[in-house]
């Protein structure tokens, strides 16, 4: 089905029983495969990006501003059998391109966001719903995050329901928070 056929049939698909769920699944699959955005044709672009991320990661490690996960770092990348990437893509691990469970360090009286699981949306790009609390009240026993981070539920059923968000515009001067 090409784009014109899809657009012509969109109303029928959306109104069919289970049609919206099937459309969502199709869009997720297209997104995971990188089919929703233009692809560069230069393999060096991805290599340069990964190299600059590695340099920044190393800088943060030297400055002791990066939480290392040595056990995970020592694991080799295992490519799934039968899955072929486009020439301009590279296999990577989440810990190679970002920090997992970073910690925030500010004074206990600093205002910060508290994010209960009920405040994490199931719809992408939906805002999180936070409460404002003093950092000392929420810094222990919860996962830390800050503006610019991506959060996702770690346990079932919230993980299966797709509870995740890109964090932005947190209350408080530090732009940090903690939550379930």
N, C-alpha and C positions, 0 to 999 in steps of 0.2 A: 504494500500500500504506500503510495507516495503522499506527499504533504497535501496536495489538492484533494485527493480521495479521502484522506483522513479528515480534513476540514469539512468536506461535504457531508461526511457521515457522522461528524462529531455529535450532533444533537441526538441521533438515533443511539449511538453508543452510550452517551451520558444518561439517557432516559431508560435504557434497558435495565432489567433487574441485575444489581451488582455492577452496573456499568461504571459508576464513579470509582469504586474500589479497583476495578480492572484498569481504569485510566491512571489512577495513582500508582499502581504497580508498574504499569508501562513507563510512566514518567521516571520513577525511581530507577528502573533498569536502564533507561536511556541516559540518565544522569551518571550512574555508576560506570557506564561504558564510555562516557565522555562525548556522547552524541548530541548534547544540547548546546554546546559551545563550539566555536570554531577551533580547529586544531592547528597549531603551528606545524610547519614542515621542516623545522630545523632541530635535529636531535641535540645540538649544542645548547639550545635554550634551557632544556630541562637539566642538563648537566651543570650549567652555570647556576641555575637556581638552587639545585641541591648543594653545590659547592659553597654558595654564599650562606645558605642555612647552616651548613657544617661549620663554617668559619665563625658565625655568630654564636653557635652552640659552644664551640671551643672557647670563645672569648668569655662567655658567661660562666663556663666551668672554671676557668682560671680566676675569675673574679668571685668565685664561690656564690654565684647567684643562679645556680642551676642544680636541681635535684637529680642526681645520677641514679640509674637503675642498672647496676653492673650485671646482674644476672640476665636481665633482658637484653642488654647491650651485647652480651657474648653469644647470644643465640643467632645463628645464621638466618638469612632470609630464605624461606622455603617457598618456591614458586609453585602454585597449584598445577597439577598435571593437566595438560590439554588446554591451558589458557594462554593465548598468545597476545602480548601487548602490541599496540601500534609502535612503529619504529621511534616515535618521538616521546614515548613514555618510559618510565623506569620503575622498577619495584623498589619500594621503600617501606620502612616501618614507621608507625606513628611516632615512636620515641626518637626517630632520626630527624623528624621535621617539626617536632613540638615537645613541650615539656608535659609530662603526665603528673597530675596531682601536685602542682606547685604550691608553695606555702607563702602566705602573706605575713609580713612582719611590720606592724604598726603599733602605736600605743593603745592600751586597753580602752581608753576613753574616746577613741576615734569612732565616728559614726560610720557604719557599714551596712551593707544589704544582707538580710537573711532571706534565703530562698527555700521555702518548704516545697516538698515534691508537688503539692497541689498548685504551686506557682510556676511550674515548668510546663510549657505548652506542648501539645502533641502536634501542632501545626507549625511547619517551618516558617520562620520570619515573624511569628507571633511574639509579642513582648513577654518577658518574664514578669511575674507579679511578686514583688518583694516587700518585706517589712524593713524598717530602719531600726537598727539596734546598736548598742555599743559593742565594739569589737571584743572586749573582754568577756561578754556574755556568749559569744558564738564561735570564738576562735578554736575551742577544743571540742572534739566529738563530731565535727562536721567537715565536709570537703571545702577547701578554699578555692576561690576563683577571683578574677578581676576583669575589668573591661577589656574586650578583645579576645577573651577565652571562649572556648566551646565547651558546653557541659552536656552530659547525657546521663540518663538513668543507668545504674549499674545492675539493678536487680529486676527480676520478673515480678509482676507483669508490666511494670512501668517501662522497662527496656523494650519489651515486645510491642508496647503501645507507641513506641517512637518518641518518648519524652526526651527532647533535646532542644538546645537553644544556643544561639550566638549571643554572648553577653555584651551589652552596651548600656550606657547611660545609667549606671548604678548610682543610687543616692550616696551622699557622703563625699567629702573632699578627696579621699584616697581612691575612689573608684574600685573598691574591693568588696568581697562578700564571702559568705559561707552558707552551706545548705546541706540538705539531706541528699 
